[in-house]
Structure formats: C-alpha cells, structure tokens
C-alpha cells in the first residue's frame, strides 16, 4: 500500500476531461459524502453494527478508487474486511487512518479545483 500515491493526478485529470463542467460538482459531492461516511463508520462502531460498517466501507472504497485516491481505497478495503469479519475492535484504528488520509485527499482536491 505504501507505494501507491495519495492521489492519482493522471486519473483525476482524465476524470476532469470526461466530466467537464460537472467535475467540480463531482468532487464537492465526493468530499461531502466522504465526510459523512467517516461519521457513519464511527457510528457503526459505536453501535457495534459490523454489517453497516462493512457496507459503508465498501461504498467509500468504490468512490475513493473512482476519484483516484488509491491509498484511501485500500484503507477502506481494510475497514470493509474488518467489518465482514466482525472485528470492530480493530476498526477504530483503521477509521482514524481513513480520516487522516481523507483530510490529505480533501486538501489536495480543493487545491486541484482552485
């Protein structure tokens, strides 16, 4: 996982070319949804809902990979697997890593838009 970039700028540029005027909307939607998903992950841990945790992590993984954030996608996969295995005790640490990586991606995406 360490050799993957935080943000695949080539993939992001291709996405920008395809989306054209809708690119900023897509990025802003991703940022909002991702922030919400981190909250949902924490809530699922708090309520010991491994199924909801795994499903949220799975969805977050897909959107992160689609946006060109491979490290975040890998962390979400790790979280998804923890949820599927009902290892929510391990999950809080992974969510902390997800949040740290997301904040890095958020900053970079906002700079990319400006």
Biopython code that builds the backbone (N, CA, C, O; Angstrom):
import numpy as np
from Bio.PDB.StructureBuilder import StructureBuilder

atoms = [
    (1, "UNK", "N", (0.829, -1.201, 0.000)),
    (1, "UNK", "CA", (0.000, 0.000, 0.000)),
    (1, "UNK", "C", (0.867, 1.256, 0.000)),
    (1, "UNK", "O", (0.449, 2.280, -0.541)),
    (2, "UNK", "N", (2.030, 1.210, 0.574)),
    (2, "UNK", "CA", (2.854, 2.403, 0.707)),
    (2, "UNK", "C", (3.337, 2.962, -0.614)),
    (2, "UNK", "O", (3.662, 4.146, -0.699)),
    (3, "UNK", "N", (3.393, 2.122, -1.668)),
    (3, "UNK", "CA", (3.885, 2.607, -2.945)),
    (3, "UNK", "C", (2.812, 3.303, -3.773)),
    (3, "UNK", "O", (3.121, 3.882, -4.815)),
    (4, "UNK", "N", (1.587, 3.260, -3.342)),
    (4, "UNK", "CA", (0.508, 3.916, -4.073)),
    (4, "UNK", "C", (0.475, 5.400, -3.732)),
    (4, "UNK", "O", (0.762, 5.798, -2.603)),
    (5, "UNK", "N", (0.119, 6.217, -4.731)),
    (5, "UNK", "CA", (0.028, 7.658, -4.452)),
    (5, "UNK", "C", (-1.219, 7.971, -3.619)),
    (5, "UNK", "O", (-2.188, 7.213, -3.596)),
    (6, "UNK", "N", (-1.152, 9.106, -2.947)),
    (6, "UNK", "CA", (-2.342, 9.548, -2.222)),
    (6, "UNK", "C", (-3.441, 9.873, -3.222)),
    (6, "UNK", "O", (-4.610, 9.549, -3.015)),
    (7, "UNK", "N", (-3.043, 10.517, -4.306)),
    (7, "UNK", "CA", (-3.999, 10.920, -5.340)),
    (7, "UNK", "C", (-3.360, 10.676, -6.693)),
    (7, "UNK", "O", (-2.252, 11.138, -6.963)),
    (8, "UNK", "N", (-4.064, 9.950, -7.537)),
    (8, "UNK", "CA", (-3.594, 9.666, -8.888)),
    (8, "UNK", "C", (-4.013, 10.840, -9.772)),
    (8, "UNK", "O", (-5.135, 10.884, -10.279)),
    (9, "UNK", "N", (-3.097, 11.785, -9.948)),
    (9, "UNK", "CA", (-3.432, 13.011, -10.669)),
    (9, "UNK", "C", (-3.735, 12.758, -12.140)),
    (9, "UNK", "O", (-4.507, 13.496, -12.752)),
    (10, "UNK", "N", (-3.131, 11.718, -12.708)),
    (10, "UNK", "CA", (-3.431, 11.371, -14.101)),
    (10, "UNK", "C", (-4.886, 10.912, -14.233)),
    (10, "UNK", "O", (-5.599, 11.335, -15.142)),
    (11, "UNK", "N", (-5.311, 10.050, -13.322)),
    (11, "UNK", "CA", (-6.704, 9.593, -13.333)),
    (11, "UNK", "C", (-7.648, 10.756, -13.069)),
    (11, "UNK", "O", (-8.718, 10.843, -13.671)),
    (12, "UNK", "N", (-7.256, 11.639, -12.178)),
    (12, "UNK", "CA", (-8.078, 12.805, -11.850)),
    (12, "UNK", "C", (-8.214, 13.733, -13.055)),
    (12, "UNK", "O", (-9.296, 14.258, -13.320)),
    (13, "UNK", "N", (-7.128, 13.930, -13.776)),
    (13, "UNK", "CA", (-7.160, 14.767, -14.974)),
    (13, "UNK", "C", (-8.058, 14.147, -16.047)),
    (13, "UNK", "O", (-8.812, 14.851, -16.719)),
    (14, "UNK", "N", (-7.970, 12.825, -16.200)),
    (14, "UNK", "CA", (-8.842, 12.135, -17.161)),
    (14, "UNK", "C", (-10.309, 12.299, -16.759)),
    (14, "UNK", "O", (-11.171, 12.535, -17.606)),
    (15, "UNK", "N", (-10.579, 12.173, -15.470)),
    (15, "UNK", "CA", (-11.940, 12.350, -14.980)),
    (15, "UNK", "C", (-12.425, 13.771, -15.245)),
    (15, "UNK", "O", (-13.575, 13.986, -15.628)),
    (16, "UNK", "N", (-11.545, 14.724, -15.040)),
    (16, "UNK", "CA", (-11.883, 16.124, -15.300)),
    (16, "UNK", "C", (-12.215, 16.334, -16.776)),
    (16, "UNK", "O", (-13.157, 17.056, -17.102)),
    (17, "UNK", "N", (-11.452, 15.712, -17.663)),
    (17, "UNK", "CA", (-11.706, 15.829, -19.103)),
    (17, "UNK", "C", (-13.066, 15.233, -19.473)),
    (17, "UNK", "O", (-13.790, 15.795, -20.295)),
    (18, "UNK", "N", (-13.404, 14.108, -18.873)),
    (18, "UNK", "CA", (-14.665, 13.441, -19.167)),
    (18, "UNK", "C", (-15.850, 14.220, -18.590)),
    (18, "UNK", "O", (-16.868, 14.394, -19.260)),
    (19, "UNK", "N", (-15.713, 14.684, -17.352)),
    (19, "UNK", "CA", (-16.822, 15.335, -16.653)),
    (19, "UNK", "C", (-17.027, 16.792, -17.062)),
    (19, "UNK", "O", (-18.126, 17.330, -16.922)),
    (20, "UNK", "N", (-15.989, 17.417, -17.557)),
    (20, "UNK", "CA", (-16.025, 18.822, -17.977)),
    (20, "UNK", "C", (-16.594, 19.719, -16.888)),
    (20, "UNK", "O", (-16.034, 19.791, -15.794)),
    (21, "UNK", "N", (-17.710, 20.413, -17.172)),
    (21, "UNK", "CA", (-18.259, 21.388, -16.209)),
    (21, "UNK", "C", (-18.761, 20.740, -14.926)),
    (21, "UNK", "O", (-18.846, 21.401, -13.891)),
    (22, "UNK", "N", (-19.089, 19.472, -14.983)),
    (22, "UNK", "CA", (-19.638, 18.771, -13.824)),
    (22, "UNK", "C", (-18.551, 18.267, -12.875)),
    (22, "UNK", "O", (-18.856, 17.711, -11.820)),
    (23, "UNK", "N", (-17.293, 18.459, -13.247)),
    (23, "UNK", "CA", (-16.189, 17.940, -12.441)),
    (23, "UNK", "C", (-16.196, 18.515, -11.026)),
    (23, "UNK", "O", (-16.064, 17.767, -10.057)),
    (24, "UNK", "N", (-16.346, 19.820, -10.897)),
    (24, "UNK", "CA", (-16.350, 20.455, -9.570)),
    (24, "UNK", "C", (-17.505, 19.928, -8.717)),
    (24, "UNK", "O", (-17.349, 19.725, -7.513)),
    (25, "UNK", "N", (-18.657, 19.710, -9.342)),
    (25, "UNK", "CA", (-19.809, 19.161, -8.616)),
    (25, "UNK", "C", (-19.477, 17.754, -8.120)),
    (25, "UNK", "O", (-19.769, 17.407, -6.976)),
    (26, "UNK", "N", (-18.871, 16.956, -8.983)),
    (26, "UNK", "CA", (-18.488, 15.598, -8.617)),
    (26, "UNK", "C", (-17.521, 15.595, -7.424)),
    (26, "UNK", "O", (-17.706, 14.845, -6.466)),
    (27, "UNK", "N", (-16.506, 16.431, -7.497)),
    (27, "UNK", "CA", (-15.509, 16.485, -6.424)),
    (27, "UNK", "C", (-16.147, 16.955, -5.120)),
    (27, "UNK", "O", (-15.910, 16.370, -4.063)),
    (28, "UNK", "N", (-16.948, 18.001, -5.194)),
    (28, "UNK", "CA", (-17.592, 18.516, -3.977)),
    (28, "UNK", "C", (-18.563, 17.499, -3.384)),
    (28, "UNK", "O", (-18.679, 17.389, -2.164)),
    (29, "UNK", "N", (-19.252, 16.762, -4.235)),
    (29, "UNK", "CA", (-20.150, 15.707, -3.763)),
    (29, "UNK", "C", (-19.347, 14.596, -3.092)),
    (29, "UNK", "O", (-19.721, 14.105, -2.027)),
    (30, "UNK", "N", (-18.248, 14.207, -3.718)),
    (30, "UNK", "CA", (-17.375, 13.186, -3.131)),
    (30, "UNK", "C", (-16.872, 13.619, -1.753)),
    (30, "UNK", "O", (-16.887, 12.832, -0.807)),
    (31, "UNK", "N", (-16.433, 14.857, -1.645)),
    (31, "UNK", "CA", (-15.908, 15.357, -0.372)),
    (31, "UNK", "C", (-16.980, 15.338, 0.714)),
    (31, "UNK", "O", (-16.711, 14.927, 1.843)),
    (32, "UNK", "N", (-18.177, 15.775, 0.385)),
    (32, "UNK", "CA", (-19.276, 15.788, 1.359)),
    (32, "UNK", "C", (-19.666, 14.361, 1.747)),
    (32, "UNK", "O", (-19.798, 14.042, 2.928)),
    (33, "UNK", "N", (-19.846, 13.512, 0.737)),
    (33, "UNK", "CA", (-20.235, 12.127, 1.009)),
    (33, "UNK", "C", (-19.171, 11.401, 1.837)),
    (33, "UNK", "O", (-19.495, 10.621, 2.732)),
    (34, "UNK", "N", (-17.914, 11.665, 1.530)),
    (34, "UNK", "CA", (-16.829, 11.004, 2.253)),
    (34, "UNK", "C", (-16.797, 11.419, 3.714)),
    (34, "UNK", "O", (-16.593, 10.587, 4.598)),
    (35, "UNK", "N", (-16.995, 12.683, 3.960)),
    (35, "UNK", "CA", (-17.050, 13.169, 5.329)),
    (35, "UNK", "C", (-18.194, 12.488, 6.086)),
    (35, "UNK", "O", (-18.034, 12.073, 7.234)),
    (36, "UNK", "N", (-19.349, 12.381, 5.422)),
    (36, "UNK", "CA", (-20.497, 11.696, 6.024)),
    (36, "UNK", "C", (-20.175, 10.227, 6.290)),
    (36, "UNK", "O", (-20.553, 9.683, 7.328)),
    (37, "UNK", "N", (-19.479, 9.590, 5.355)),
    (37, "UNK", "CA", (-19.165, 8.164, 5.510)),
    (37, "UNK", "C", (-18.253, 7.924, 6.705)),
    (37, "UNK", "O", (-18.393, 6.919, 7.401)),
    (38, "UNK", "N", (-17.330, 8.829, 6.943)),
    (38, "UNK", "CA", (-16.461, 8.685, 8.120)),
    (38, "UNK", "C", (-17.314, 8.726, 9.391)),
    (38, "UNK", "O", (-17.095, 7.948, 10.319)),
    (39, "UNK", "N", (-18.278, 9.632, 9.423)),
    (39, "UNK", "CA", (-19.204, 9.694, 10.568)),
    (39, "UNK", "C", (-19.991, 8.396, 10.683)),
    (39, "UNK", "O", (-20.154, 7.869, 11.784)),
    (40, "UNK", "N", (-20.486, 7.871, 9.553)),
    (40, "UNK", "CA", (-21.249, 6.617, 9.569)),
    (40, "UNK", "C", (-20.389, 5.457, 10.072)),
    (40, "UNK", "O", (-20.865, 4.604, 10.822)),
    (41, "UNK", "N", (-19.107, 5.430, 9.650)),
    (41, "UNK", "CA", (-18.212, 4.373, 10.114)),
    (41, "UNK", "C", (-18.054, 4.434, 11.626)),
    (41, "UNK", "O", (-18.121, 3.410, 12.306)),
    (42, "UNK", "N", (-17.847, 5.621, 12.144)),
    (42, "UNK", "CA", (-17.689, 5.775, 13.601)),
    (42, "UNK", "C", (-18.983, 5.392, 14.335)),
    (42, "UNK", "O", (-18.942, 4.751, 15.385)),
    (43, "UNK", "N", (-20.118, 5.787, 13.775)),
    (43, "UNK", "CA", (-21.399, 5.437, 14.394)),
    (43, "UNK", "C", (-21.627, 3.927, 14.390)),
    (43, "UNK", "O", (-22.145, 3.369, 15.357)),
    (44, "UNK", "N", (-21.240, 3.274, 13.303)),
    (44, "UNK", "CA", (-21.411, 1.816, 13.214)),
    (44, "UNK", "C", (-20.542, 1.110, 14.255)),
    (44, "UNK", "O", (-20.957, 0.104, 14.829)),
    (45, "UNK", "N", (-19.348, 1.628, 14.498)),
    (45, "UNK", "CA", (-18.501, 1.058, 15.548)),
    (45, "UNK", "C", (-19.184, 1.254, 16.903)),
    (45, "UNK", "O", (-19.252, 0.331, 17.715)),
    (46, "UNK", "N", (-19.687, 2.464, 17.134)),
    (46, "UNK", "CA", (-20.344, 2.774, 18.405)),
    (46, "UNK", "C", (-21.567, 1.928, 18.677)),
    (46, "UNK", "O", (-21.864, 1.611, 19.829)),
    (47, "UNK", "N", (-22.278, 1.559, 17.626)),
    (47, "UNK", "CA", (-23.474, 0.731, 17.809)),
    (47, "UNK", "C", (-23.191, -0.750, 17.547)),
    (47, "UNK", "O", (-24.114, -1.564, 17.519)),
    (48, "UNK", "N", (-21.921, -1.096, 17.357)),
    (48, "UNK", "CA", (-21.498, -2.486, 17.122)),
    (48, "UNK", "C", (-22.231, -3.111, 15.940)),
    (48, "UNK", "O", (-22.625, -4.277, 15.990)),
    (49, "UNK", "N", (-22.410, -2.333, 14.879)),
    (49, "UNK", "CA", (-23.100, -2.801, 13.679)),
    (49, "UNK", "C", (-22.066, -3.111, 12.595)),
    (49, "UNK", "O", (-21.775, -2.274, 11.741)),
    (50, "UNK", "N", (-21.522, -4.318, 12.643)),
    (50, "UNK", "CA", (-20.461, -4.717, 11.712)),
    (50, "UNK", "C", (-20.946, -4.712, 10.266)),
    (50, "UNK", "O", (-20.183, -4.373, 9.362)),
    (51, "UNK", "N", (-22.199, -5.082, 10.036)),
    (51, "UNK", "CA", (-22.735, -5.115, 8.677)),
    (51, "UNK", "C", (-22.795, -3.708, 8.077)),
    (51, "UNK", "O", (-22.357, -3.497, 6.946)),
    (52, "UNK", "N", (-23.332, -2.757, 8.824)),
    (52, "UNK", "CA", (-23.394, -1.369, 8.335)),
    (52, "UNK", "C", (-21.991, -0.816, 8.131)),
    (52, "UNK", "O", (-21.735, -0.079, 7.180)),
    (53, "UNK", "N", (-21.086, -1.180, 9.034)),
    (53, "UNK", "CA", (-19.701, -0.732, 8.914)),
    (53, "UNK", "C", (-19.093, -1.240, 7.608)),
    (53, "UNK", "O", (-18.495, -0.472, 6.854)),
    (54, "UNK", "N", (-19.248, -2.535, 7.346)),
    (54, "UNK", "CA", (-18.679, -3.129, 6.132)),
    (54, "UNK", "C", (-19.288, -2.521, 4.874)),
    (54, "UNK", "O", (-18.570, -2.242, 3.913)),
    (55, "UNK", "N", (-20.600, -2.312, 4.869)),
    (55, "UNK", "CA", (-21.271, -1.747, 3.693)),
    (55, "UNK", "C", (-20.833, -0.303, 3.442)),
    (55, "UNK", "O", (-20.627, 0.093, 2.295)),
    (56, "UNK", "N", (-20.693, 0.472, 4.499)),
    (56, "UNK", "CA", (-20.242, 1.861, 4.346)),
    (56, "UNK", "C", (-18.809, 1.894, 3.859)),
    (56, "UNK", "O", (-18.474, 2.685, 2.977)),
    (57, "UNK", "N", (-17.957, 1.050, 4.419)),
    (57, "UNK", "CA", (-16.561, 0.992, 3.990)),
    (57, "UNK", "C", (-16.467, 0.568, 2.527)),
    (57, "UNK", "O", (-15.644, 1.095, 1.778)),
    (58, "UNK", "N", (-17.304, -0.379, 2.120)),
    (58, "UNK", "CA", (-17.317, -0.839, 0.730)),
    (58, "UNK", "C", (-17.683, 0.301, -0.222)),
    (58, "UNK", "O", (-17.027, 0.498, -1.245)),
    (59, "UNK", "N", (-18.714, 1.032, 0.114)),
    (59, "UNK", "CA", (-19.150, 2.161, -0.707)),
    (59, "UNK", "C", (-18.079, 3.247, -0.774)),
    (59, "UNK", "O", (-17.815, 3.807, -1.838)),
    (60, "UNK", "N", (-17.471, 3.534, 0.363)),
    (60, "UNK", "CA", (-16.415, 4.541, 0.447)),
    (60, "UNK", "C", (-15.206, 4.099, -0.395)),
    (60, "UNK", "O", (-14.566, 4.916, -1.058)),
    (61, "UNK", "N", (-14.910, 2.805, -0.357)),
    (61, "UNK", "CA", (-13.800, 2.260, -1.147)),
    (61, "UNK", "C", (-14.031, 2.519, -2.629)),
    (61, "UNK", "O", (-13.134, 2.993, -3.326)),
    (62, "UNK", "N", (-15.221, 2.213, -3.108)),
    (62, "UNK", "CA", (-15.528, 2.389, -4.527)),
    (62, "UNK", "C", (-15.433, 3.834, -4.974)),
    (62, "UNK", "O", (-14.848, 4.128, -6.016)),
    (63, "UNK", "N", (-15.996, 4.727, -4.203)),
    (63, "UNK", "CA", (-15.958, 6.135, -4.606)),
    (63, "UNK", "C", (-14.539, 6.685, -4.549)),
    (63, "UNK", "O", (-14.168, 7.521, -5.373)),
    (64, "UNK", "N", (-13.749, 6.231, -3.595)),
    (64, "UNK", "CA", (-12.368, 6.708, -3.475)),
    (64, "UNK", "C", (-11.517, 6.223, -4.650)),
    (64, "UNK", "O", (-10.719, 6.979, -5.203)),
    (65, "UNK", "N", (-11.694, 4.969, -5.018)),
    (65, "UNK", "CA", (-10.954, 4.438, -6.169)),
    (65, "UNK", "C", (-11.379, 5.167, -7.442)),
    (65, "UNK", "O", (-10.537, 5.509, -8.273)),
    (66, "UNK", "N", (-12.674, 5.402, -7.595)),
    (66, "UNK", "CA", (-13.174, 6.095, -8.790)),
    (66, "UNK", "C", (-12.646, 7.523, -8.899)),
    (66, "UNK", "O", (-12.454, 8.033, -10.003)),
    (67, "UNK", "N", (-12.415, 8.159, -7.776)),
    (67, "UNK", "CA", (-11.958, 9.550, -7.783)),
    (67, "UNK", "C", (-10.437, 9.620, -7.951)),
    (67, "UNK", "O", (-9.888, 10.694, -8.200)),
    (68, "UNK", "N", (-9.764, 8.487, -7.817)),
    (68, "UNK", "CA", (-8.320, 8.453, -7.984)),
    (68, "UNK", "C", (-7.556, 8.559, -6.677)),
    (68, "UNK", "O", (-6.473, 9.142, -6.631)),
    (69, "UNK", "N", (-8.124, 7.989, -5.602)),
    (69, "UNK", "CA", (-7.476, 8.003, -4.285)),
    (69, "UNK", "C", (-7.188, 6.560, -3.859)),
    (69, "UNK", "O", (-7.905, 6.007, -3.024)),
    (70, "UNK", "N", (-6.134, 5.941, -4.433)),
    (70, "UNK", "CA", (-5.898, 4.508, -4.198)),
    (70, "UNK", "C", (-5.523, 4.149, -2.765)),
    (70, "UNK", "O", (-5.939, 3.097, -2.280)),
    (71, "UNK", "N", (-4.760, 4.974, -2.076)),
    (71, "UNK", "CA", (-4.417, 4.651, -0.683)),
    (71, "UNK", "C", (-5.664, 4.658, 0.188)),
    (71, "UNK", "O", (-5.841, 3.792, 1.045)),
    (72, "UNK", "N", (-6.521, 5.640, -0.037)),
    (72, "UNK", "CA", (-7.770, 5.704, 0.727)),
    (72, "UNK", "C", (-8.638, 4.493, 0.393)),
    (72, "UNK", "O", (-9.277, 3.924, 1.278)),
    (73, "UNK", "N", (-8.661, 4.103, -0.862)),
    (73, "UNK", "CA", (-9.402, 2.908, -1.257)),
    (73, "UNK", "C", (-8.907, 1.663, -0.544)),
    (73, "UNK", "O", (-9.701, 0.828, -0.111)),
    (74, "UNK", "N", (-7.576, 1.539, -0.422)),
    (74, "UNK", "CA", (-7.008, 0.383, 0.278)),
    (74, "UNK", "C", (-7.369, 0.380, 1.761)),
    (74, "UNK", "O", (-7.665, -0.669, 2.332)),
    (75, "UNK", "N", (-7.342, 1.557, 2.377)),
    (75, "UNK", "CA", (-7.731, 1.643, 3.786)),
    (75, "UNK", "C", (-9.201, 1.280, 3.967)),
    (75, "UNK", "O", (-9.565, 0.621, 4.941)),
    (76, "UNK", "N", (-10.036, 1.703, 3.042)),
    (76, "UNK", "CA", (-11.461, 1.358, 3.112)),
    (76, "UNK", "C", (-11.663, -0.144, 2.926)),
    (76, "UNK", "O", (-12.547, -0.733, 3.547)),
    (77, "UNK", "N", (-10.844, -0.767, 2.068)),
    (77, "UNK", "CA", (-10.911, -2.221, 1.907)),
    (77, "UNK", "C", (-10.537, -2.919, 3.216)),
    (77, "UNK", "O", (-11.177, -3.893, 3.613)),
    (78, "UNK", "N", (-9.510, -2.418, 3.871)),
    (78, "UNK", "CA", (-9.112, -2.970, 5.167)),
    (78, "UNK", "C", (-10.267, -2.842, 6.168)),
    (78, "UNK", "O", (-10.552, -3.777, 6.916)),
    (79, "UNK", "N", (-10.919, -1.692, 6.176)),
    (79, "UNK", "CA", (-12.069, -1.487, 7.066)),
    (79, "UNK", "C", (-13.215, -2.420, 6.694)),
    (79, "UNK", "O", (-13.839, -3.021, 7.567)),
    (80, "UNK", "N", (-13.488, -2.539, 5.406)),
    (80, "UNK", "CA", (-14.562, -3.423, 4.945)),
    (80, "UNK", "C", (-14.307, -4.859, 5.420)),
    (80, "UNK", "O", (-15.218, -5.524, 5.914)),
    (81, "UNK", "N", (-13.082, -5.323, 5.270)),
    (81, "UNK", "CA", (-12.745, -6.683, 5.688)),
    (81, "UNK", "C", (-12.894, -6.857, 7.200)),
    (81, "UNK", "O", (-13.338, -7.907, 7.665)),
    (82, "UNK", "N", (-12.526, -5.836, 7.959)),
    (82, "UNK", "CA", (-12.706, -5.897, 9.415)),
    (82, "UNK", "C", (-14.189, -6.001, 9.763)),
    (82, "UNK", "O", (-14.571, -6.757, 10.656)),
    (83, "UNK", "N", (-15.017, -5.241, 9.057)),
    (83, "UNK", "CA", (-16.454, -5.306, 9.299)),
    (83, "UNK", "C", (-17.036, -6.663, 8.938)),
    (83, "UNK", "O", (-17.845, -7.221, 9.680)),
    (84, "UNK", "N", (-16.618, -7.190, 7.789)),
    (84, "UNK", "CA", (-17.128, -8.502, 7.364)),
    (84, "UNK", "C", (-16.737, -9.608, 8.341)),
    (84, "UNK", "O", (-17.478, -10.571, 8.537)),
    (85, "UNK", "N", (-15.558, -9.452, 8.950)),
    (85, "UNK", "CA", (-15.081, -10.442, 9.918)),
    (85, "UNK", "C", (-15.550, -10.133, 11.334)),
    (85, "UNK", "O", (-15.165, -10.812, 12.286)),
    (86, "UNK", "N", (-16.390, -9.097, 11.469)),
    (86, "UNK", "CA", (-16.918, -8.677, 12.770)),
    (86, "UNK", "C", (-15.792, -8.360, 13.761)),
    (86, "UNK", "O", (-15.857, -8.707, 14.940)),
    (87, "UNK", "N", (-14.746, -7.681, 13.234)),
    (87, "UNK", "CA", (-13.614, -7.266, 14.062)),
    (87, "UNK", "C", (-13.667, -5.747, 14.262)),
    (87, "UNK", "O", (-12.752, -5.024, 13.865)),
    (88, "UNK", "N", (-14.733, -5.289, 14.871)),
    (88, "UNK", "CA", (-14.882, -3.843, 15.053)),
    (88, "UNK", "C", (-13.885, -3.284, 16.060)),
    (88, "UNK", "O", (-13.642, -2.077, 16.084)),
    (89, "UNK", "N", (-13.312, -4.139, 16.885)),
    (89, "UNK", "CA", (-12.269, -3.690, 17.796)),
    (89, "UNK", "C", (-11.046, -3.185, 17.040)),
    (89, "UNK", "O", (-10.360, -2.270, 17.497)),
    (90, "UNK", "N", (-10.776, -3.789, 15.876)),
    (90, "UNK", "CA", (-9.657, -3.362, 15.023)),
    (90, "UNK", "C", (-10.032, -2.156, 14.168)),
    (90, "UNK", "O", (-9.166, -1.450, 13.650)),
    (91, "UNK", "N", (-11.315, -1.935, 14.031)),
    (91, "UNK", "CA", (-11.808, -0.969, 13.059)),
    (91, "UNK", "C", (-11.547, 0.489, 13.428)),
    (91, "UNK", "O", (-11.331, 1.314, 12.539)),
    (92, "UNK", "N", (-11.563, 0.819, 14.693)),
    (92, "UNK", "CA", (-11.396, 2.223, 15.099)),
    (92, "UNK", "C", (-10.057, 2.774, 14.625)),
    (92, "UNK", "O", (-9.985, 3.915, 14.170)),
    (93, "UNK", "N", (-9.008, 1.986, 14.725)),
    (93, "UNK", "CA", (-7.684, 2.416, 14.269)),
    (93, "UNK", "C", (-7.696, 2.658, 12.758)),
    (93, "UNK", "O", (-7.119, 3.631, 12.272)),
    (94, "UNK", "N", (-8.350, 1.776, 12.033)),
    (94, "UNK", "CA", (-8.426, 1.924, 10.576)),
    (94, "UNK", "C", (-9.221, 3.176, 10.210)),
    (94, "UNK", "O", (-8.859, 3.889, 9.274)),
    (95, "UNK", "N", (-10.296, 3.445, 10.937)),
    (95, "UNK", "CA", (-11.083, 4.651, 10.665)),
    (95, "UNK", "C", (-10.245, 5.898, 10.932)),
    (95, "UNK", "O", (-10.360, 6.884, 10.203)),
    (96, "UNK", "N", (-9.419, 5.871, 11.947)),
    (96, "UNK", "CA", (-8.512, 7.003, 12.196)),
    (96, "UNK", "C", (-7.567, 7.202, 11.007)),
    (96, "UNK", "O", (-7.308, 8.333, 10.596)),
    (97, "UNK", "N", (-7.056, 6.099, 10.459)),
    (97, "UNK", "CA", (-6.174, 6.177, 9.290)),
    (97, "UNK", "C", (-6.942, 6.687, 8.068)),
    (97, "UNK", "O", (-6.423, 7.483, 7.287)),
    (98, "UNK", "N", (-8.176, 6.223, 7.914)),
    (98, "UNK", "CA", (-9.025, 6.678, 6.811)),
    (98, "UNK", "C", (-9.241, 8.185, 6.921)),
    (98, "UNK", "O", (-9.126, 8.909, 5.932)),
    (99, "UNK", "N", (-9.551, 8.644, 8.112)),
    (99, "UNK", "CA", (-9.804, 10.074, 8.289)),
    (99, "UNK", "C", (-8.557, 10.904, 7.985)),
    (99, "UNK", "O", (-8.650, 11.946, 7.337)),
    (100, "UNK", "N", (-7.408, 10.453, 8.442)),
    (100, "UNK", "CA", (-6.158, 11.166, 8.164)),
    (100, "UNK", "C", (-5.889, 11.227, 6.663)),
    (100, "UNK", "O", (-5.530, 12.275, 6.127)),
    (101, "UNK", "N", (-6.065, 10.091, 5.998)),
    (101, "UNK", "CA", (-5.841, 10.059, 4.544)),
    (101, "UNK", "C", (-6.877, 10.915, 3.822)),
    (101, "UNK", "O", (-6.545, 11.619, 2.868)),
    (102, "UNK", "N", (-8.129, 10.856, 4.271)),
    (102, "UNK", "CA", (-9.166, 11.672, 3.639)),
    (102, "UNK", "C", (-8.851, 13.159, 3.763)),
    (102, "UNK", "O", (-9.029, 13.907, 2.802)),
    (103, "UNK", "N", (-8.390, 13.592, 4.920)),
    (103, "UNK", "CA", (-8.060, 15.013, 5.100)),
    (103, "UNK", "C", (-6.953, 15.442, 4.136)),
    (103, "UNK", "O", (-6.971, 16.560, 3.620)),
    (104, "UNK", "N", (-6.003, 14.562, 3.901)),
    (104, "UNK", "CA", (-4.934, 14.841, 2.936)),
    (104, "UNK", "C", (-5.528, 14.952, 1.513)),
    (104, "UNK", "O", (-5.207, 15.873, 0.763)),
    (105, "UNK", "N", (-6.388, 14.000, 1.172)),
    (105, "UNK", "CA", (-7.024, 13.998, -0.151)),
    (105, "UNK", "C", (-7.910, 15.232, -0.318)),
    (105, "UNK", "O", (-7.908, 15.867, -1.372)),
    (106, "UNK", "N", (-8.660, 15.563, 0.721)),
    (106, "UNK", "CA", (-9.547, 16.727, 0.679)),
    (106, "UNK", "C", (-8.757, 17.996, 0.365)),
    (106, "UNK", "O", (-9.159, 18.790, -0.486)),
    (107, "UNK", "N", (-7.655, 18.177, 1.042)),
    (107, "UNK", "CA", (-6.815, 19.359, 0.828)),
    (107, "UNK", "C", (-6.304, 19.397, -0.617)),
    (107, "UNK", "O", (-6.351, 20.438, -1.272)),
    (108, "UNK", "N", (-5.822, 18.265, -1.101)),
    (108, "UNK", "CA", (-5.294, 18.194, -2.461)),
    (108, "UNK", "C", (-6.383, 18.434, -3.500)),
    (108, "UNK", "O", (-6.154, 19.137, -4.485)),
    (109, "UNK", "N", (-7.560, 17.858, -3.292)),
    (109, "UNK", "CA", (-8.660, 18.053, -4.246)),
    (109, "UNK", "C", (-9.120, 19.504, -4.271)),
    (109, "UNK", "O", (-9.415, 20.046, -5.336)),
    (110, "UNK", "N", (-9.180, 20.125, -3.123)),
    (110, "UNK", "CA", (-9.576, 21.537, -3.088)),
    (110, "UNK", "C", (-8.552, 22.397, -3.820)),
    (110, "UNK", "O", (-8.918, 23.352, -4.505)),
    (111, "UNK", "N", (-7.274, 22.064, -3.678)),
    (111, "UNK", "CA", (-6.227, 22.797, -4.405)),
    (111, "UNK", "C", (-6.358, 22.528, -5.908)),
    (111, "UNK", "O", (-6.162, 23.431, -6.722)),
    (112, "UNK", "N", (-6.683, 21.306, -6.266)),
    (112, "UNK", "CA", (-6.842, 20.919, -7.670)),
    (112, "UNK", "C", (-7.975, 21.706, -8.319)),
    (112, "UNK", "O", (-7.899, 22.054, -9.497)),
    (113, "UNK", "N", (-9.021, 21.985, -7.552)),
    (113, "UNK", "CA", (-10.168, 22.730, -8.086)),
    (113, "UNK", "C", (-9.890, 24.216, -8.233)),
    (113, "UNK", "O", (-10.515, 24.882, -9.059)),
    (114, "UNK", "N", (-8.957, 24.747, -7.444)),
    (114, "UNK", "CA", (-8.735, 26.191, -7.479)),
    (114, "UNK", "C", (-7.761, 26.619, -8.562)),
    (114, "UNK", "O", (-7.481, 27.809, -8.706)),
]
sb = StructureBuilder()
sb.init_structure("model")
sb.init_model(0)
sb.init_chain("A")
sb.init_seg("    ")
for serial, (resi, resn, name, xyz) in enumerate(atoms, 1):
    if name == "N":
        sb.init_residue(resn, " ", resi, " ")
    sb.init_atom(name, np.array(xyz, "f"), 0.0, 1.0, " ", f" {name:<3s}", serial, name[0])
structure = sb.get_structure()
